[in-house]
């Protein structure tokens, strides 16, 4: 089953079950977060809660997408209570992509040394898939922002004018809610474009934190239930009527050096991430970047990430804006 959040013609929020042409509106709830917390409170899963509430005929899905009334499939009414984060070097091939991006491979191999990237990747290969219930190798982790940096499907990524790159990152995204007792629950998966500044990151890996402080998008749909172990999608950039670049990307646990359980443990082991009612959006990483192939996206281009198992493609453009604070703009009080 796949769910969406959308705005009806009156601007009211609703939850919809995706069908062949139309969505079925879930009765009695306005958001997927509300639906999830009710399911937890009633002691059963999301599908059982939807069956309990019932559904009614809804709008044509294609029209919702065309009119940009589809929202991110999970959010919080207070964006400060939505944490957006991610893990890197989690996919087979991700280390070679990262090393290629940093252009350090040949020099470091000649010296017989491993880059920090390759060392962390090898840790993941050796210990990222522990036995169920066991702690495995700790992955790379980064903070991306709160819910205010999430762009709805179809909308442009606002990019600051100091940005040096506009780079897509096609990824699998885990969506979570924290119950009243502090227990984290995964409520589904979505297609994501994590979107980063790879030029900044390439200068020095210690700039990784800066490079991630950009807007992102995920959806339009949320997959409930079991995730296929092998996922194959397409990431492309359109410039006008032409496809500037496209490439297959792989995800799912068969294509990862870390298990999802291990990645989730190393995120939620921190007590500050277990605040009741909060929402978490976690990007699981990728091994496919247009930047690594020498492509430079520009304002006006459109990113398109598609993966059949996760429903409709995720599309976003690029628009440039001024920084929030000018140099010297902090005042003494």
C-alpha positions in Angstrom: 0.0 0.0 0.0 1.2 3.5 -0.8 -0.1 6.7 0.9 0.1 10.4 0.0 -0.7 13.6 1.8 -2.5 16.3 -0.3 -4.5 19.4 -0.2 -8.1 19.2 -1.5 -9.8 22.0 -3.5 -10.6 23.9 -0.3 -7.0 23.8 0.8 -7.6 21.2 3.6 -5.1 18.5 4.2 -6.1 14.8 3.6 -4.5 11.4 3.5 -5.0 9.3 0.4 -4.4 5.7 -0.5 -3.0 5.5 -4.1 -5.1 3.6 -6.6 -4.8 3.0 -10.3 -6.2 6.4 -11.3 -7.7 8.0 -8.2 -6.8 8.2 -4.5 -9.1 6.9 -1.8 -9.4 9.4 1.1 -8.8 8.0 4.6 -11.7 9.2 6.8 -11.2 10.9 10.1 -7.5 12.0 9.8 -5.8 14.9 8.1 -2.2 13.8 8.2 -0.1 10.6 8.1 1.5 11.5 11.4 -2.0 11.6 13.0 -2.8 8.3 11.3 0.4 6.7 12.6 0.0 7.9 16.2 -3.6 6.6 16.2 -2.4 3.2 14.9 0.2 3.0 17.7 -2.4 4.0 20.3 -4.7 1.3 19.1 -2.0 -1.3 19.1 -1.9 -2.2 15.5 -0.4 -1.3 12.1 -1.2 1.4 9.6 -3.2 -0.8 7.3 -5.4 -2.0 10.1 -6.0 1.6 11.2 -6.9 2.6 7.7 -9.4 -0.4 7.5 -10.8 0.7 10.9 -11.3 4.3 9.8 -12.5 3.5 6.3 -12.0 5.3 3.0 -14.1 7.2 0.5 -13.6 8.0 -3.2 -11.1 10.8 -3.8 -9.6 12.9 -6.6 -7.7 11.9 -9.7 -4.1 11.4 -8.7 -2.6 12.8 -11.9 -4.5 16.0 -11.4 -3.2 16.4 -7.9 0.3 16.1 -9.2 -0.2 18.5 -12.1 -1.8 21.1 -9.7 1.1 20.6 -7.2 -1.3 19.8 -4.4 0.6 16.7 -3.3 2.6 17.3 -0.1 5.6 15.4 1.4 4.1 12.1 2.6 5.1 12.8 6.3 5.6 16.0 8.2 4.9 17.8 11.4 2.7 20.9 12.0 5.7 22.5 13.7 8.7 22.1 11.4 11.1 22.3 14.4 9.8 18.9 15.4 10.8 17.2 12.2 14.5 16.2 12.0 16.0 15.6 8.6 19.2 13.6 8.6 21.1 11.0 6.6 23.9 8.4 6.4 26.6 8.1 3.7 28.9 5.4 2.4 26.1 2.9 2.8 25.7 1.5 -0.7 28.0 -0.8 -2.7 29.8 1.6 -5.0 29.3 4.7 -2.9 33.0 4.8 -1.8 34.3 4.8 -5.4 31.8 7.5 -6.3 32.9 9.6 -3.3 36.6 9.1 -4.0 36.1 10.0 -7.7 34.4 13.1 -6.6 37.2 14.1 -4.3 39.8 13.2 -7.0 42.2 11.7 -4.5 42.3 8.1 -5.4 45.4 7.8 -7.5 47.6 9.9 -5.2 46.6 8.1 -2.1 46.8 4.6 -3.6 50.3 5.5 -4.8 51.2 6.2 -1.2 49.7 3.0 -0.1 47.2 4.8 2.1 43.4 4.5 2.4 41.3 7.7 2.3 39.0 8.2 5.3 36.2 7.5 2.8 37.6 4.1 1.9 38.4 3.2 5.5 34.8 4.0 6.6 33.4 2.1 3.6 35.5 -1.0 4.6 34.2 -0.8 8.1 30.7 -0.9 6.7 31.6 -3.9 4.4 33.1 -5.8 7.4 30.6 -4.9 10.1 27.6 -3.1 8.6 25.3 -6.1 8.4 25.4 -7.7 11.9 23.2 -10.6 13.0 19.7 -9.5 14.0 19.7 -7.8 17.4 23.5 -7.1 17.3 25.3 -3.8 17.0 27.2 -3.3 13.8 29.7 -0.8 12.4 28.7 2.9 12.9 28.0 4.7 9.6 28.8 8.2 8.5 25.9 10.4 9.8 24.9 14.0 8.9 22.4 16.6 9.9 20.5 18.2 7.1 17.9 20.4 8.8 14.4 20.5 10.2 11.1 20.3 8.4 11.4 23.8 7.1 14.0 22.6 4.5 11.6 20.1 2.9 10.2 21.0 -0.5 7.0 19.4 -1.7 7.1 17.2 -4.8 7.0 19.3 -7.9 8.3 22.5 -6.4 11.8 24.1 -6.9 14.7 23.8 -4.5 15.5 27.3 -3.1 19.3 27.6 -3.5 21.3 30.3 -1.7 23.3 32.6 -4.0 26.5 31.5 -2.3 26.0 27.9 -3.4 28.7 26.4 -5.7 26.8 23.4 -6.9 23.2 22.2 -7.4 23.6 18.4 -7.0 20.9 15.7 -6.9 21.2 12.6 -4.7 18.6 10.0 -5.5 18.0 8.0 -2.3 15.7 5.7 -0.3 14.2 7.6 2.6 13.0 6.2 5.9 10.0 8.0 7.6 9.5 7.7 11.3 7.4 8.9 14.2 8.1 8.8 17.9 5.4 7.4 20.1 4.3 8.8 23.5 6.6 6.4 25.3 9.7 7.4 23.3 9.6 4.3 21.0 10.5 5.0 17.4 8.3 3.5 14.7 9.1 3.3 11.0 5.9 4.1 9.2 7.2 3.7 5.6 9.7 4.5 2.9 9.8 7.2 0.2 11.8 8.2 -2.8 14.1 11.1 -2.0 16.3 13.7 -3.5 18.7 14.7 -0.8 20.3 17.5 -2.8 23.7 18.8 -1.8 26.6 21.1 -2.7 29.3 18.7 -4.0 31.8 21.5 -4.9 31.9 22.6 -1.3 32.3 19.0 -0.1 35.1 18.3 -2.7 37.2 21.1 -1.3 37.7 19.2 2.0 35.6 16.4 3.5 35.4 18.5 6.7 33.0 20.7 4.7 30.6 17.8 4.4 28.4 19.3 7.1 28.2 22.6 5.2 27.4 20.9 1.9 24.4 19.1 3.4 22.7 22.3 4.6 20.4 22.6 1.6 16.7 22.0 0.9 15.6 18.5 0.0 12.5 16.6 -1.2 10.9 13.2 -0.8 7.8 11.4 -2.0 5.3 11.9 -3.5 4.3 8.5 -2.1 5.1 6.6 1.1 5.3 2.8 0.8 3.9 0.9 3.8 5.1 -2.6 4.6 8.0 -4.7 3.4 10.6 -3.0 1.2 12.0 -5.1 -1.7 15.6 -6.1 -1.1 16.6 -5.0 -4.6 15.5 -1.6 -5.9 16.5 -0.2 -9.3 15.6 3.3 -10.3 16.5 6.1 -12.7 17.9 9.5 -11.9 17.9 12.1 -14.6 18.3 15.8 -15.2 16.1 17.6 -17.8 17.2 20.8 -19.4 14.2 22.2 -21.3 12.9 19.4 -23.5 16.2 17.5 -23.5 17.5 14.9 -21.0 20.9 16.3 -20.0 22.0 13.2 -18.0 20.4 10.0 -16.7 21.7 6.9 -14.9 20.4 3.9 -13.1 20.7 3.9 -9.3 20.4 0.9 -7.0 19.1 0.7 -3.4 17.6 -1.9 -1.1 19.5 -4.1 1.3 20.9 -6.3 -1.5 22.8 -3.3 -2.8 23.9 -1.9 0.6 26.9 -2.6 2.9 24.7 -1.7 5.9 21.5 -3.3 7.0 18.6 -0.9 7.5 18.3 -2.2 11.1 21.9 -1.2 11.7 21.4 2.3 10.2 18.3 2.8 12.3 20.0 1.7 15.5 22.9 4.1 15.1 20.4 7.0 14.5 17.9 6.3 17.3 20.4 5.2 19.9 20.7 8.9 20.8 18.2 9.8 23.5 17.6 13.4 22.1 16.1 11.8 19.0 13.3 10.0 21.0 11.1 13.0 21.8 7.5 11.9 21.8 5.5 13.1 18.8 8.5 14.1 16.7 8.9 13.1 13.1 12.2 11.9 11.5 13.1 11.8 7.8 16.3 9.8 7.2 18.1 9.5 3.9 19.9 6.2 3.5 22.5 7.2 0.9 23.3 6.7 -2.7 26.1 5.6 -5.1 25.0 7.6 -8.1 25.7 11.3 -8.6 25.7 13.3 -11.8 28.4 15.5 -10.3 30.8 12.4 -10.4 30.2 12.3 -14.2 31.2 15.9 -14.6 27.6 17.3 -14.9 26.8 20.7 -13.5 23.1 21.4 -13.1 21.8 25.0 -13.3 18.7 27.0 -12.4 15.9 26.0 -14.8 16.9 22.4 -14.9 14.5 19.7 -13.5 15.6 16.7 -11.4 13.6 13.5 -11.9 14.0 10.5 -9.6 11.9 7.4 -10.4 11.6 4.0 -8.9 8.6 1.8 -9.7 8.2 0.2 -6.3 7.8 3.6 -4.7 5.2 5.0 -7.1 5.2 8.2 -9.1 8.5 10.0 -9.9 9.8 12.8 -7.7 10.5 16.0 -9.7 12.0 19.2 -8.5 13.5 22.3 -10.1 16.1 24.9 -9.0 15.6 28.5 -8.0 18.3 30.9 -6.6 17.6 33.3 -3.7 19.7 35.6 -1.5 21.1 34.3 1.8 19.1 34.9 4.9 21.7 37.1 6.6 24.3 39.3 4.9 27.9 39.6 5.9 28.0 41.6 9.1 24.3 41.2 9.5 24.4 39.9 13.1 23.6 42.7 15.6 24.8 43.2 19.0 22.0 43.4 21.6 
